[in-house]
Amino acid sequence: MLAAIGVGQVEDLFDEIPHSLRDGSLDSIPPALSEMEVARLMRDRARADGEPLCFLGGGAYEHHIPAAVWQLATRGELYSAYTPYQAEASQGTLQILYEFQSMMTALTAMDVSNASLYDGASALAEAVLMAVRANRRTSSRRILVPRALHPAYRRTVHSIVHHQGIELIDVPFDPTGGHTALEAMGALGEEPFAALVLSQPNFFGVLEEADILTDWAHGRGALVVGVVNPVALAVLKPPGEWGTDGADIACGEGQPLGIPLSSGGPYLGFLCSQQALVRQLPGRIVGRTLDLDGNPGFTLTLQAREQHIRRSKATSNICTNQGLLVTAAAIHMALLGAEGLARVAATCHANTRQLSEMLCSISGVEPLFDRPVFHERALRLPAPAADILRSLAAHNVLGGYDLGIDYPELDPALLVCATEMRTQADLETYRSRLSRIIATRAQPACPVKPKI
Amino acid sequence: MSNVPDDLRYAKSHEWVRDNGDGTVTVGITDHAQEALGDLVYVEVPQVGKRVDAGEACAVVESVKAASDIYSPVGGEIVETNETLGDAPETVNEDAYGEGWIFKVRTDDEQELDGLVDADGYARLLEDEE
């Protein structure tokens, strides 16, 4: 190929980059492998993951994915389609994106949705930037961020916005309820803020008092950004209906909608808002329109927000979407329907509730918070969580998330989750394993020392 | 040839300025600018009370083909904006020098108006552009 394009060696293609800017050799990159060797490597890596019994949630959830979802999504016409550059020539792709947007607005009760972002955490960062741009009432660059929001989301938002002069203010959670209490807001003083971030449910699985907090924030001239689980929306009040006027922006992680866990990604973020903020909404938006002959068709709309037109003044540097994952999510939602999604949500809730009761029958295990939860529950443990998780893993049980990592004051505690995938037998397996591990640890050390 | 009223001053970036005689000026975009942009679908006005420098981008007009910044031709404080444009951005296309005004500025330095061109100067500018 080099000969065909008239270049002597690969290195010549990089001539334009000054030598001072080059990083030298890339020692950490291993030599090329053949297809057979790569297939072997991937198989070994997959095997190392194993197939543990999963009680781990914390932002990504193991849900049943109907076989039809990926059978359809991996059809060549859909699998190979990237964000369309000749947009209107790709009516099929545009229609799928439009259907996805319509489903997300229906789930969140918001007016508009974009065609997705990279993941839930970066969608929240975009929502925060949106709120700062849009809130001209206070012109504040302060954002209230509850500590009960997912720690990875807090870190991602910080990474993306802290160089833009935006201040993130911690809001503590109630030590008894695990929720973000209105009383905690009082301690923050009277200084204006641009928006309140509110996750429903929060990282502990606990349901926040969304109505009260939304009205309080609006009363202070601030916007409300809801971070929501799309499965939970099938049974909970959607952000568009929180309080008197509803949240202004809603975002979250779309992984629970037909995307496998896949060791952490790729996932998809969704971002919806009220109509009044649509020009601040980043990313692609597909609209439905009529062509010259009066036939319905789909088109990319409001592109003046985007960087290929607005350059440095675009709403975001992100102008792409997770096309393949959105396709899977749209098919997944279409297959389940509103009723199917509600049944998934109700079963997750019931399973987690039952798991929590079973585990709390073990001496020393008790609920950390007393407020209602959706499908995750924080439990206090009688021994270090890391040790217990290691012992459970030896029994092929993924026992949950060690809360002490991000919340030292809660240590030792575990966040557990039982989705609709868990059977009665699974719950009993977890209970009996945990019970035995705790009982073994509680035994006094053997008084007879081995003679060495 | 587009309409260039004699009683206004003009910026090279195609804004017009009307001296209201009370220390404030009204700003809009010229007939030529609205015609070049095409049908406007959205006008983002600045916030009342905001301080602007001469030449600072402080409003945005968006048409079906492009979005363009509007620069304040003079420095000062934004004292009023045309709120009717929120629901009826097409007013700028229909009446660029009248109902389609965009914002009013209380000027810091009235001398800055002298730095802008008059109708003849702007008409020559348009000829040169063509």
Interface residues (C-beta under 8 A of the other chain):
Chain A: R136 S139 R279 A304 R305 I309 R310 K313
Chain B: Y42 E44 Q47 E62 A66 A67 D69
